[in-house]
Amino acid sequence: MATLSSAAAPFTAMRDGERFRYRTGWGIFAHAGEVIIEAHRDTLEGRPVFRITTQISSRGVVRGLYTFDNRGELVIDEASGRILQAAESGRAGSKKQGSLTVFDYERGVARHTDEERPHRNREFTLPHGDPIDLISALIQTREWRAQIGDRREALVYFGRDLYPIVLRADGKETVRTPAGSMETLRLVPSMEREEPRGVFRKGGEIKVWVSEREPRLPVQMQLKLNFGSALLTLIEHRIEPRSKPATAAVPTQGK
């Protein structure tokens, strides 16, 4: 069993122009929503960065009951893989959402500003490590040629907080996807060094299944909370760099 640390390193979780589209199931609703994750190279104050956008929307019957639209944008330094900024906007039912977190590594602090709920504004000290967002950390596991029992440590940002987590290669499993059955490596992140909080509180659990065949895609993710579980299934994956002609979609089954 090996334990590795996710130290500062070039950002390689996603490629320029890469796009993942997931169907979200919730309880009895097989198509409760949709999640689209995209990555594009850009510059910020002359520095090469990646902009990672995540769009989450309710769909079908669920949308008739509860309208949810959320757009998150992360700015990640390409050279170090560190988050520089994290923004969020959208609407949950009748409530608007809007926030910005700026990471100041020279001062060793992060400033979170919530436009709709100023009482949630906070400045917090950055712990030792190189923060990466939770979604990128999960997607980046496809580059991890792990054996069952291997572990990797990471400091992840999610929901205005930082979590020291351990990603554990939990086992192998055959997963049914729209592209057919796939052999996958199941990975489970958890908090071990600190009292569980945020999504990990009260038995909260996250799992990700990464296909073992190239291009080793995260074909399924599961988020389990105390009020239910969401299952994300990959239904589309492609790479279309903005600076180059669009390439053909990469088949999910890796053929």
Secondary structure, DSSP 8 states (H G I E B T S, - for coil): --EEE--S----SS-TTEEEEEEEEETTEEEEEEEEEEEEEEEETTEEEEEEEEEEEE-HHHHHH--EEEEEEEEEETTT--EEEEEEEEEETTEEEEEEEEEETTTTEEEEEESS-GGG-EEEE--SS--EEHHHHHHGGGG----TT-EEEEEEE-SS-EEEEEEEEEEEEEEEETTEEEEEEEEEEE--SS---GGGGGG-EEEEEEESSTT--EEEEEEEETTEEEEEEEEEEEE--TTS-------TT--
